[in-house]
Amino acid sequence: MLTIALAVLVAAPVAAQTQNSPSDRVTTKEQRAARAKERCKLNHGVDCDTPEGLKEWLLQERSRQEAIRDRRLPTSQ
């Protein structure tokens, strides 16, 4: 009984995370870009209009989970 309850509690957040539709993800991406551009301007950034100039600010907009998910392990040479 305890195992079933634990499984339900663990599965609930995972199910909630996977319910985002593609349009929600696009909107979120656009919102992040807008926030990054605004923060860049507020902090007197030099290049707040190009994707390369906003790269640093967009990195700061990522959530902790996204940063962990996107982290790449070094490849062996």
GUNU-825840 format. One record per atom (N, C-alpha, C): atom name; z, x, y. Coordinates in nm, 4 decimals. Atoms other than C-alpha are relative to their C-alpha. Example, Ala and Ser with C-alpha at 12.3 -4.5 7.8 and 13.67 -1.06 7.14 Angstrom:
<nodes>
  at        pz        px        py
   N    0.0000    0.0890   -0.1190
  CA    0.7800    1.2300   -0.4500
   C    0.0000    0.0900    0.1200
   N   -0.0060   -0.0820   -0.1190
  CA    0.7140    1.3670   -0.1060
   C    0.0730   -0.0770    0.1090
</nodes>
This chain:
<nodes>
  at        pz        px        py
   N    0.0000    0.0825   -0.1193
  CA    0.0000    0.0000    0.0000
   C    0.0000    0.0870    0.1259
   N   -0.0078   -0.0902   -0.1145
  CA    0.0913    0.2790    0.2413
   C   -0.1315    0.0751    0.0194
   N    0.1274   -0.0710   -0.0067
  CA   -0.2313    0.4606    0.1581
   C   -0.1070   -0.0860    0.0655
   N    0.0987    0.0912   -0.0583
  CA   -0.4399    0.1564    0.2492
   C    0.0244   -0.0152    0.1495
   N   -0.0328    0.0141   -0.1418
  CA   -0.2576    0.1105    0.5795
   C   -0.0381    0.1259    0.0769
   N    0.0349   -0.1263   -0.0642
  CA   -0.3048    0.4769    0.6624
   C   -0.1515    0.0141    0.0136
   N    0.1461   -0.0077   -0.0040
  CA   -0.6760    0.4599    0.5784
   C   -0.0566   -0.0898    0.1095
   N    0.0460    0.0921   -0.1042
  CA   -0.7214    0.1609    0.8092
   C    0.0284    0.0580    0.1381
   N   -0.0352   -0.0580   -0.1294
  CA   -0.5407    0.3354    1.0946
   C   -0.0890    0.1185    0.0355
   N    0.0859   -0.1157   -0.0245
  CA   -0.7539    0.6476    1.0569
   C   -0.1433   -0.0447    0.0262
   N    0.1387    0.0451   -0.0126
  CA   -1.0820    0.4553    1.0278
   C   -0.0250   -0.0759    0.1294
   N    0.0196    0.0822   -0.1195
  CA   -1.0274    0.2334    1.3332
   C   -0.0551    0.0794    0.1183
   N    0.0571   -0.0747   -0.1132
  CA   -1.0827    0.5033    1.6013
   C   -0.1413    0.0500   -0.0279
   N    0.1336   -0.0477    0.0351
  CA   -1.3859    0.6375    1.4157
   C   -0.1010   -0.1124    0.0173
   N    0.0902    0.1142   -0.0145
  CA   -1.5427    0.2918    1.4027
   C   -0.0223   -0.0326    0.1469
   N    0.0131    0.0294   -0.1427
  CA   -1.4753    0.2396    1.7726
   C   -0.0911    0.1007    0.0690
   N    0.0830   -0.1031   -0.0624
  CA   -1.6460    0.5682    1.8619
   C   -0.1468   -0.0165   -0.0349
   N    0.1388    0.0112    0.0436
  CA   -1.9614    0.4846    1.6688
   C   -0.0665   -0.1280    0.0478
   N    0.0561    0.1264   -0.0440
  CA   -2.0150    0.1476    1.8371
   C   -0.0759    0.0103    0.1311
   N    0.0742   -0.0157   -0.1247
  CA   -2.1736    0.2894    2.1538
   C   -0.1492   -0.0114   -0.0273
   N    0.1439    0.0154    0.0167
  CA   -2.5318    0.1774    2.1857
   C   -0.0719    0.1132    0.0734
   N    0.0752   -0.1052   -0.0699
  CA   -2.8050    0.4204    2.2955
   C   -0.0076   -0.0235    0.1508
   N    0.0064    0.0267   -0.1439
  CA   -2.8286    0.2447    2.6321
   C    0.1320    0.0352    0.0678
   N   -0.1300   -0.0400   -0.0551
  CA   -2.4538    0.3007    2.6838
   C    0.0062    0.1509    0.0176
   N   -0.0013   -0.1461   -0.0087
  CA   -2.5015    0.6705    2.6139
   C   -0.0850    0.0486    0.1165
   N    0.0868   -0.0379   -0.1121
  CA   -2.7865    0.6925    2.8662
   C    0.0716   -0.0271    0.1312
   N   -0.0741    0.0340   -0.1212
  CA   -2.5765    0.5153    3.1279
   C    0.1117    0.1002    0.0233
   N   -0.1079   -0.0972   -0.0123
  CA   -2.2858    0.7475    3.0585
   C   -0.0547    0.1341    0.0469
   N    0.0611   -0.1273   -0.0395
  CA   -2.5150    1.0488    3.0912
   C   -0.0394   -0.0029    0.1475
   N    0.0379    0.0139   -0.1411
  CA   -2.6474    0.9201    3.4236
   C    0.1232    0.0004    0.0900
   N   -0.1237    0.0025   -0.0781
  CA   -2.2943    0.8524    3.5465
   C    0.0592    0.1399    0.0117
   N   -0.0507   -0.1376   -0.0042
  CA   -2.1884    1.2048    3.4538
   C   -0.0803    0.0844    0.0969
   N    0.0857   -0.0767   -0.0906
  CA   -2.4859    1.3489    3.6383
   C    0.0314   -0.0348    0.1456
   N   -0.0327    0.0418   -0.1368
  CA   -2.4001    1.1452    3.9479
   C    0.1352    0.0570    0.0433
   N   -0.1316   -0.0571   -0.0328
  CA   -2.0345    1.2551    3.9345
   C   -0.0096    0.1505    0.0203
   N    0.0158   -0.1453   -0.0120
  CA   -2.1386    1.6173    3.8831
   C   -0.0647    0.0354    0.1334
   N    0.0686   -0.0259   -0.1268
  CA   -2.3728    1.6029    4.1819
   C    0.0956   -0.0211    0.1175
   N   -0.0966    0.0285   -0.1064
  CA   -2.1017    1.4481    4.3989
   C    0.1052    0.1108    0.0096
   N   -0.1002   -0.1076   -0.0008
  CA   -1.8440    1.7096    4.2950
   C   -0.0595    0.1302    0.0510
   N    0.0679   -0.1204   -0.0476
  CA   -2.0957    1.9861    4.3588
   C   -0.0066   -0.0009    0.1528
   N    0.0107    0.0104   -0.1463
  CA   -2.1532    1.8612    4.7136
   C    0.1369    0.0096    0.0668
   N   -0.1344   -0.0055   -0.0577
  CA   -1.7813    1.8125    4.7785
   C    0.0564    0.1417    0.0004
   N   -0.0479   -0.1379    0.0098
  CA   -1.7174    2.1711    4.6712
   C   -0.0980    0.0992    0.0616
   N    0.0965   -0.0832   -0.0724
  CA   -2.0016    2.3030    4.8884
   C   -0.0848    0.0854   -0.0933
   N    0.0877   -0.0705    0.0929
  CA   -2.2197    2.3964    4.5933
   C   -0.1319    0.0344    0.0668
   N    0.1237   -0.0482   -0.0606
  CA   -2.5358    2.5865    4.6774
   C   -0.1204   -0.0808   -0.0470
   N    0.1162    0.0669    0.0580
  CA   -2.7800    2.4112    4.4436
   C    0.0463   -0.1250   -0.0743
   N   -0.0509    0.1238    0.0593
  CA   -2.6762    2.0509    4.3806
   C   -0.1115   -0.0971   -0.0380
   N    0.1102    0.0925    0.0254
  CA   -3.0225    1.9025    4.3284
   C   -0.0798    0.0306   -0.1260
   N    0.0778   -0.0340    0.1191
  CA   -3.1709    2.0877    4.0326
   C    0.0900   -0.0024   -0.1237
   N   -0.0804   -0.0013    0.1234
  CA   -3.0590    2.0619    3.6692
   C    0.0708    0.1339   -0.0226
   N   -0.0615   -0.1319    0.0181
  CA   -2.9930    2.4365    3.6618
   C    0.1206    0.0171    0.0925
   N   -0.1105   -0.0096   -0.0947
  CA   -2.7739    2.4139    3.9704
   C    0.1182   -0.0872   -0.0382
   N   -0.1066    0.0921    0.0406
  CA   -2.5763    2.1229    3.8255
   C    0.0584    0.0329   -0.1366
   N   -0.0423   -0.0324    0.1367
  CA   -2.5310    2.2870    3.4864
   C    0.1510    0.0231   -0.0097
   N   -0.1439   -0.0290    0.0009
  CA   -2.1819    2.4193    3.5657
   C    0.0814   -0.1276    0.0190
   N   -0.0743    0.1222   -0.0303
  CA   -2.0699    2.0842    3.7062
   C   -0.0099   -0.0997   -0.1148
   N    0.0157    0.0895    0.1144
  CA   -2.2101    1.8912    3.4103
   C    0.0877    0.0442   -0.1169
   N   -0.0885   -0.0494    0.1056
  CA   -2.0179    2.1145    3.1712
   C    0.1432   -0.0471    0.0221
   N   -0.1361    0.0436   -0.0305
  CA   -1.6980    2.0167    3.3484
   C    0.0179   -0.1503   -0.0204
   N   -0.0071    0.1444    0.0194
  CA   -1.7822    1.6473    3.3046
   C    0.0154   -0.0393   -0.1469
   N   -0.0097    0.0333    0.1422
  CA   -1.7808    1.6684    2.9246
   C    0.1442   -0.0260   -0.0393
   N   -0.1338    0.0254    0.0519
  CA   -1.4865    1.5282    2.7376
   C    0.0379    0.1123   -0.0958
   N   -0.0477   -0.1023    0.0931
  CA   -1.2762    1.7503    2.5166
   C   -0.0684   -0.0150   -0.1357
   N    0.0652    0.0242    0.1289
  CA   -1.4254    1.5871    2.2053
   C   -0.1449    0.0464    0.0023
   N    0.1395   -0.0431   -0.0104
  CA   -1.7790    1.6508    2.3275
   C   -0.0105    0.1516    0.0007
   N    0.0027   -0.1459   -0.0052
  CA   -1.7008    2.0129    2.4016
   C    0.0212    0.0596   -0.1389
   N   -0.0253   -0.0487    0.1359
  CA   -1.5630    2.0631    2.0517
   C   -0.1212   -0.0268   -0.0882
   N    0.1159    0.0368    0.0815
  CA   -1.8573    1.8807    1.8939
   C   -0.1206    0.0879    0.0317
   N    0.1168   -0.0762   -0.0416
  CA   -2.1136    2.0767    2.0943
   C    0.0158    0.1506   -0.0165
   N   -0.0245   -0.1442    0.0133
  CA   -1.9518    2.4136    2.0333
   C   -0.0849    0.0559   -0.1136
   N    0.0854   -0.0646    0.1000
  CA   -2.1854    2.6428    1.8467
   C    0.0692    0.1256   -0.0504
   N   -0.0572   -0.1208    0.0580
  CA   -2.0614    2.9072    1.6088
   C   -0.1000    0.1141    0.0134
   N    0.0929   -0.1131   -0.0115
  CA   -2.2068    3.2550    1.6585
   C   -0.0734    0.0219   -0.1321
   N    0.0786   -0.0262    0.1201
  CA   -2.4844    3.3378    1.4167
   C    0.0098    0.1469   -0.0353
   N   -0.0060   -0.1405    0.0418
  CA   -2.4694    3.6547    1.2114
   C   -0.1385    0.0612    0.0125
   N    0.1288   -0.0672   -0.0222
  CA   -2.7407    3.9097    1.2812
   C   -0.0368    0.0881   -0.1141
</nodes>
